[in-house]
């Protein structure tokens, strides 16, 4: 593979202008296409085969307009100056309702002056709008028009906030400030590492081209598949980090070869043939880890995984084509515009500090191993207290419609109003006579109302065919309260003669999602670990190295989950990362920086996939350097020290960039992005320091030549896919024969 990549890199270097033009053209066209024809985004939380999905399917069957998920929008009203029942406010509400009826696809508008439409205080009420024939993917646009139609009540000082209780918001998570901060931080690190403005701008430029291309593809895919609203932000976070890192590794190696006097095009060929192979394999592990999410049994997570992988593929492609093209075009001008006092020491070779550390670790591996294990155990221990649960709109950014409507509904009607249950009974016998209320329907209502923690149960509604009945129920608990899940399970346990009870709604869907993810997590973890280990086995032809790398990545994950538990589950600084305190029952804010925040059940699995792939990047680059040194002289201890010394500086710079990018995203208002930012930043920091700087070198020294042991039978059947390559002037030594026969091959 190294030969093929080398030829590709050489061709791109010779045709730099054409390659650059094609990438820029692709980025511009895809970006323009995504702006002119933006694909819709969604949060398709359907989970085939679950009880909640069965309830939702029954809801679509003949219950009339507005009962289909996505067919109901609520406008929450709040009159701070007096009750909504005052005559002038009643007139304003009716004028608003008349204007709402004029909005396309509106088939029914329910007044807040109905039973259950006004809060006991009479200051908070709900206008319920039922839609039919609309496009669910454009529900955000429809909701905006409905909100604008409610202007007559705002003119009277009444607050009118749109809330959609039937489906999650379909508005895409926009990006902007966080990316700018991340890019600036990355540029500063690159300037410090290389000392020249031209060199520092190459990773930034290629990463931006890669992100623009990837985001354009993702946006246009929205016309074909359901693209989660989190897709763009996740693709940007991961794409920006790996895009800069991959270019950084290539750039560091290229500048060293130029400093050694290697001609430009020959240097490019060698860089792409050796370090380019490491980039391809590193990117491959990230894509494998993300693709394994397809086995999670959760459509949203499955789609989010492979779509995020698009940004990684773009980063790899730009690294092995656009980066060598820029190298060829710039030649020795890559070191132009040098900045004073920056990047001079160790810019082209192994940092003396990291080389000294490598020697120090190699001389005392047992002590380093014990200390590393102790530190990692302390960082991982809090993960035992990690608390998973639904993350509802009560934790949304303060000032948004989602947060404000949540607060108003909770203050007026109780916390359960933000997550009503939809109880659907599949009737065994068709009901023809609807009056008086059939016994099975009355029994259904009574049994649901008798469940502990149930605040209100509406009258049953029979579908047109008389084959199913629906009851809307409100519990005493908010969607993020674990007791709300207990209420769902209690309702599902109801047994009624002549009917089968199913429970849908937001809370029920969350419960089913958590159960499905918990069921599939061992499968996903096993597949990711095994496939990643197999990829490393093909790369380095060493079972020991492959299994050890997988184990080390799991260790860095433990540290990430420990940090998440400290910050969010234990609440030690959740306010410090910008999480808004939850609203109290009376509508007042809690004034504390320390409060517990639930973590959605899908986040740990998504974090696992992302972090496992990203951690493998540094493992691949470190092992590549160690193996190259080992093949030159056959001394394992010396090879480990040299590998750490030659890669320590660049891995540290890459990790600093990655951490800076992820920390920048912590400032983003969306809670999910904050959780990912904290977890990714901590994991990468720990991985690049404690694990790659101490634990991995110590274990490799202790394992000795068994690092590169490969059974003869396995060595014969493994394809030759070595990624490290060799410079022509560096001839590998003859590897001792015997049990270690496969070590020097590849």
N, C-alpha and C positions, 0 to 999 in steps of 0.2 A: 504493500500500500504506500510505503514511503516513496517508492520510485514514481508511482502515478501522481502522487501529490506534488512531488518535486517538479515533474514535468508541467503540471498545471500551474504551479507557482511561477516557473520560468516563463511560460507562455504569457501569463498575466503581466509579468514584469516587462516583457518586450512589447506588449500591446496595452500599455497602461492607460492611455487616453481613451481607447475604445471601451475598456472594462469600466473605467470611471464614468464615462458617458452613459453606458447601459445601466449601471446601478443608479445613478442620479435620475435618469429618465424613468426607471421603474418606480423609484421612490416618489417622484413628483406625480406621475400618472396615477399611482395607487392612492396617494394622499388626496389628489384632486377628485378621484372617483369616490372616495369615502366621504368627502365634503359635499359633493354634488348629489350623490346617491347613497346617503348613509343607511346602512343596514339596521333594522330594528334590533333592540336587545330585549332580553326577557329573563325572568327567573322561573324557568319551567321546573316546578318542584314536584311534578307528578312522579310517583314511584310505583310502577306497575306491580300488581300482585299484593298490594297492601290494603288494609281495611279503609284507610282514608281515601285511597284512589277509587275503591268500590263505591264509597259514599258519593264522591264527586261525579262518578259516571252515572249514578242513579239520579243525581240532581239535574243532569242535562235531559232527563227523560220526562218531558211533559209537565214541568212545574210552572211553566209560564215565563214571561220575560223577567230578567233580573235575577233568576235563580241559578243561571249558569255562572260558574266561576268567572269573574271578570265582568259580570253584568250589572253590578251594583256599585254605585259611588255615593258616599255620604258627604254632605256639607255640614260641618259642625259649626253651630252658632253660639256666640258668647256675648252676652249683654252686660258689661260691667257696671252700667249706670242704673240698672233696674230690671225688673222681670220682663221676659219676652212676651208676656201676656198683656202688657200695656197696649192700648188700642193703636197708637201710632207705630209701635213696633210690629204689631200683627199685620197692619197694612203694608209695611215695608217688606215683611217676610212673604206675603202673598204676591207682591209685585216681583220679588226675586224669583218666586216659583213660576210665575207666568213667563218670565224671560228664560228660565231654565227649560221650560217645555218647548221653546222654539229651537233649542240646540238639536242638531241632527241625531237620530238614533234614540232619542229619549222617548219612551213609551209610557212612563208613569212617574209621577212625582208625589211622594208621600209627605204630607205636612208634618211639621214638628208638633202640632197640636193634637196628634193622635195619642192613643194609649201607648205609653212607653217612649214617646218621642221627646218629652221634656223631662229634665232632671228635677228632683224634688225642690231644688232651689229656685226653679223657674228661670234661671239665668242662662242655662245651657240647654240647647236642643239640637235636633238633627233633621235635616232635610234629606230624605233618602230618594235617590234617583235610580230608576231602573232603565237599563239600556237593552237594545236588541238590534242585531244586524251590524254592529260596529266591529272594528278590527281590534282584537285584544292586544296586538303588538303595538298599537298606537293609543293605548289607554291613557298614557300620560298627557297626550295632546287633548284628548276628549275631556279629561278631568280639568285641564287648564281652562278650556272653554266654559265648562260648567261653573268653575270658580269665578270667571269674569262675569258670567250672567248674574251672579249673586251680588253685584255692585249696589243695588238699591238698599240692602241692609247695611252695607259699610258706610253709605252716606249718612246713616242715622247713628253711627258710632258703634254698630254691632260688628264684632269680629266674625268673619266667615272663613273657615279653613277647610279645604278639601281633604277628605280621608277616604282611602279605598281599603275597606276591611276584607274584601273578598280575595284579592290577589296582592302579592308583593309589588312594590313600586317597580315599574319597568323602565325607569329612567337610568340611563347609563351613568356609571361613575366617571365623572370627568377628571382629567388630569391637567397639570399645569405647574403650579408653584413648586411642588415637591420635586418634579423632574429638574427644574431649573436649579434648585438648591443642590440636588444630587450631582448634576453635571459640573457645577462650580466647584464642589468639594472634590470631585474626581480630577478636575483640571489642576487644582492645587497640589494634590498628591502626585500627579504625573509630572508637574513642573519640578517638584522637589526630587522626584526619582530620576528624571532625565536631564533636567537643567536647561533644556532648550524648548522654545515655544513650538517649533515645527514638530519635533518628536512628540511633544505632549498632546498636540492637536490631532494626531493621527488616530489614536484610539477613540477620542471623542467624536471625530467626524464619522468614522466607520460605524460606531455604535448608533449615532443619530440616523444614519442612512438605513441601518438595519431595523431600527425601531419604526421609522416611517414606513418602510416596506411591510413589516409585519403587521402594524396597526391597520394599514390600508387593506391588506388581505383579510384580516379579521373582521373589519367593518363590512366589507363586501360579502363576506360569508354569511352575514346576518340575513341576507336575502334568501339563503338556501337552508340554513340550519338555525336552531335557537341558540343565539350567542348570549351567555350570561352577562349581566350588567357589570360583573367584576372582571370580565375578560380583559378589557383594555388596560386597567390598572395593574393587573397581575402580569400581563405581557410586558408592560413598560418596566415594572420593577425588575423582573427577571432578565428581560432583554437588555436593559441598560447595564445591569451588573455584569452579565456574562459577555456582552458585546465588548465592553471596555477591557475586561480581564483577558479575553482571548487575544485581542490585538496587542495588549500589553506584553504577553508572553512572547509573541512573535517579534515584537519590536525590540525587546530586550536582547533576544538572541541575535537578531539582525545587526544591531549596533555593535555587539561584541565581535562578530565576524568582520564587519567593516573596519573596526579598530585593529584587528589582526592582519589587515591587508588583503582580505579576500575581495575579488572584484564584485561589483554590485550585483549583477545578474546571477553570478555563481552563488553569492551569499543568499540571495532570495531563494534560489533553488534548494539550497541546503536547509534553510530555515523552514520552508513549507514542507519539505520532505521529512524533517525530523519533528520539530515543534508543531507543525501543522497536523501531523498524525495524532499527537497528543490532544490537540484541540478537537479533532473529529471524534476521538474516543471519549473525551470528557463531555462534549456536547451530546454524544450518543447516550451516555449514562443518564443525563438530565432528561432527555426525551423518553428513554425507557421508563424512568421513574414516573414521569408525568403520564405516560400512556397507560401504565398499570392501573391508573385510577378508573379506567374503563371497566374494571372488574368490581368496582365498589357497589354497583347496583343502584346508583343514585344518578339519574340523568344529568342534573346540574353539575355534579362533581366530575362526571365522565367528560362532559363537553368542555368544562373549564380546564381540565387536564390537557387534552390534546390541542385545544386552541392556544393555551399558553405555550405549549411546545413549539408552535409556529415561530414564536419570537426567538427561541433557542436555535432552531434550524436556520433562520435568517442570520443570526449572529455567527454561526459556523460558516455559512456560505460567504458572508462578507469577509470573514477572517482569512479564508484560504483563496480568495479571489481579489477582492478590493484592496486588502492590506498589501499583498505583494505588488499589485498594480501601482499603488502609491509609493512603495519602496523603489520600484523601477523608475518611476517618473522623477522622484526627488534625488535619487542617487546619494551622494555625500552631503547634499543640502539638507538631509534629514537632521543634521546637527546644527543647522543655522539658527540664528536669533537666540544665542546662548544667554541665559540670565546669570548675573553675578552671584556667587556664593551658593549656587544650587546645583545639585546633581554631579559635582565633580568627583567626589570620593566614591569609588566603587561603582561608577555608573556603567562601566563596560565589563567588569569582571565580578568575581565573587567578592562579596563584602567581607572584609577582614573580621568584622564583628560576628557575622553568621558563621564564617569558617571556624572562628575560635569557639563558638557555641557548639558547632558540630563536633569538634575535637573533645570538648568538655563532656558532652553527652556520651560520646563513644567510649570515654575512659571510665565512666561510672554509670553504666546502664541500669543496674539494679536500684541504686538510689534514686535515679531519675524516674524509673518506672513506679516505684513506691510513692514518690511525691506527686507524680501526675495522677495516679489512681486516686489518691486522697483528695486532691483538688477537684477532680471531676466528680467524685462521689458527693462532695459537699455541694457542688453546683447542681447535681441531679436530684438530690434528696427531696427538695420541695416539690418535685413533679408528682410525688405520691399524693399530694393534696390538690392536684389539678381537678377542677370542677367543671364539668361540661353541662351545657344547658342552652336553651333558645336565647338568642340575642334579639330582643324585640325593639320596636321603635322608641321605647322609653330611653334607650341609650343612643339614639340618633343625635346628630349635631343640633345643638340648641338654636332655635330660630327657624328650622326647616318646618315645612308643613307636616311631615310625618311626626316630628317630635311634638309640635304644638297641638295637633289633633289628638295625639295620644294623651297628652296632659289634660286636655279639656274633657275627653271622654272619661278618663279615670277620675277626675275631680267631680264630674257631674253624675256619672252612672256607676262608678266603681271600676276597679282594675280589670275585671273579667270582660268588660265591654270591648276591650281592645283585642280580644281573642275569643269570640263566641264560638260555641260548638254547633255543628250542623249534624243532627242525629237523623239518619235516614233509615226507615224500616222497609225492607223488601218483603212485601206481603205474599203469603202463599196462596191466598184466595182473593180474587178480584172483588173490590167493593163497588157496588152499584148504587145503593141507597146511602146518600151522604147525610141525610137528616133523619133522626137525630144523630149526633156524633157516634160512629161505630165504637163498640166496646174495645176493640183492639187499639184504636187510636187514643181513646181516653186512658186506657191502661198504659200505653206508651208514655203519654205525658206524665201521668202520675208516677210511674217508675223512675223516669228521668228526674223529676222534681224531688224525689225522695233520696237521691244520691247526696252524700255528705259533701258540702262545699258548693252546692248549686244555689245561685242567687235568684235566677229567674228562668222560667220556661214558658215559651209562647205556645199558642194553640197549634195543634197539628194541622198540616196542609197536605191534602191528598192530590196526587198528580192527575192529569186529565184521564189517563187510562184506568185509574183506580187500582194500580198495582204497587204503588209505593207511597209512603207518607214521610213527611219531613217535619222536624221540630227544631226550632232555633233555641239554644240554651246558653245562658251566661253564668259562668262560675264566679266564685268570690276572689279568684286569683288572676294575676296578670300572666300573659303568655310566658314570661321568663321565670315565673315561680315554679319550682319543681312540683308543688302541690297541684298545679293545673294539669300536669301529666297524670297524676294519680286519679284526678276526676275523670279524665278520658278513659283510663283503664276500668274504672268502676262502671261507667256508662256502657262500655263494651261488654262488660260481664252480665249485663241485663239479658234475661231470657224471657221472651214473650211467646205464648202459644199462637201460632199462625203468622209469625213474622220473624225475620232475621235482622238484628240491629247492627248498623254500621255507623261509625262516627268520623265526620270530616271536619274541615276547618283548619285554620293555621296551626293551632296547638296539636291537633291530632296528626297533621302532616309532619310536624316537627318530631313527634314521638315515633312515628313510623320511620322517618329518616334516621333518627338516632339508632333505632333497633337494627335497621338494615346495614348501616355503616359498621356498627359493632359486630354484626354477623360476618361481614365481608373483610374486616380489617386484617385478620390473620392471613387471608388469601392474598390481599394486596401487598402486605409487608413481605410475605414469603416470595412472591413473584418478583418484586423489586430487588430484594437481596440476591436471589438466585441468578436473575438475568444480569444484574450488575457484576456479580462475581464471575459469571461466565464471560462477560465482555473483558474483564481484567485478565481472566485466564487466557483468553485468546491474545490479548495484548502483550502479556509478560510471560506466558507459558509457565506459570508457577501457581499451583493450588494454594500454597501457604500464603502468598502475597494476596491472592484474590479473596480468600476467606478473612484474612486479617484486615484488609481494607474495608470489607463490609462491616465487620465488627466495630472498627474505629468510627465509621460513619454513624452507627447506631449510638455510640457514646456521645458524639456531638449533639445528636437529637435529644438525648437525655438532658443535657445542659440547657437546650432551648426550651424544653417543656418545664424545666425547673424555673427558668426566668419567667415564663408565662404564668406559672402558678403563683410566684411571688408578687408579680405586678397586678394580675387580674383576679385570680382566685382568692388570694389572701388580701388583695387590695392594698398592698404596700407601695403606693405611688401611682395608682391608676389615674388620679387627677393630674399627676405630674406629666403624664404622656398625653394629656389633652382630653381625657374622657370626661364628659359632663356628668355631674352627679344626677342620680335618678330623682324624679319628682316625688314629693311626699304625697300622702293621700289627700291632704288639704290643698295641694297645688303649689306649695312652697318648696324651694330648693334646699337640699341639704348642703351645708357649708363645710365640706371636708375634702381633703385631697386623698383620703384613704377609704375606699369602699370597694366591695367585691363586684366584679363584672363577670357574667357568665360567658363561656366560650362555646360557640356553636360546635356541635358534634362533628361536623365535616372538616373543621379547621385543622385539628391535629393530623388527620390523614393527609390532607393537602400539604401541610407543612412537612410531613414526613417525606412525601414524594419530592418536593422541591429541594429540601435540605439534603436528602440523600444524594440527589444528583449533583448539587452544587459542591458538597463536601468531596465528592469523588473527583471533581476538577483538580483540587489541590493535591489529592492523593496521586493522581495520574502524573502531574507535573513533577512531583517530588520523586516518585518511583522511576520515572523516565531518566532523571538525572542520576539517581543512584545506580540504576542498571547500566547506563552508559559508562560510568566510572568503573563499575565492577567488571564489565566486559573488556576494559582497557588493561586492567592489572590483576584482577582476580582476588583482591584483598577486600573482604566484606566490610570490616570495621572502617577501613580507610575510605571505601566507596560511600558508606553512609555519611561520614563526616564531610566528604567532598560534595555529595549530593545536597546536603542541607546547606553547606556554604554557598553553593552556586545558585540555589533556588530560593534561599531564605529571603533575600532582598526583594525579589520580584513577587514571591508569594505574599509577603507582607504588604507590599504596595497594592497588589490585587485585592487582598482582603480589606485593606483600609478603604479602597474605593467601594467595594461591595458594602461594607458596613456603613459608609457615608451615605450611599444611595438608599439603603434600607432605613437608616435613622431619619433621613429627610422625609420619608413617607410616613413616619410616625406623626408628623404634623398634619397629615391629611385628616379631614373631619370624619370619614367613615370608620366606625369601630372595627370592622373586619380588617381594613387596611392597617390600622394601628396595631392590631394583634399580630398580623403577619410581619410588620416592620420590626417589632420588638423581638419576636422569635427568630427571624432571619438574621438580624444584626448580632444578637448574642451568639447564635450558633456559629456563624462565620468567624466571629472574633475568637471564640474558644477553639474552633477547628484550626485556624491558622497559627495560633500561638501554642496553647498547651498540647494539642494533639499532634500537629505536624512538626512543631518545634521541639517537642520533648518525647511524647509517648511513642509515636511511630519510629523515630530514630532509635530509641532505647530498645524497643522490641526487635527491631531489625538487627541490631548489634547482638542481642542475646540469641537470636535464631541462627546467626552465622550463615554458613553456606546453605542451610536449609531454606533460606528465603527463596532461593532459585532452584530448589529441588523439583524435579518433575519425573514421575514414573516413565520408564522407557516406553511402555505401551501407550500412555497418554501422549507422550511427545510425538509418537508416530502418527497418531490420528488427528492431532490438532493442526489446522491450516496455518500457514505462515502469514500471520497478520501483524507482525511486529510493528510497533509504532515509533520506536525511538530512533531508528535510522543511525547511520554513522557517517561522520565526516571522512572523506577519502584519506586524509592525512593521519587519521587515527585508526590504527589497525588493532582489532581486539586480540587479546592473548589467547593462546590455546587453553581451553577449559579442561581441567583434569577429568579423566575418564571415570567410568564406574557409575555409581548410583546417581550422580548429578549430571548424567549425560545430556539431559535436555536443557541445562541451564543456559548454555551459551548460544543455543540455536535461536533463530528468529531474527 
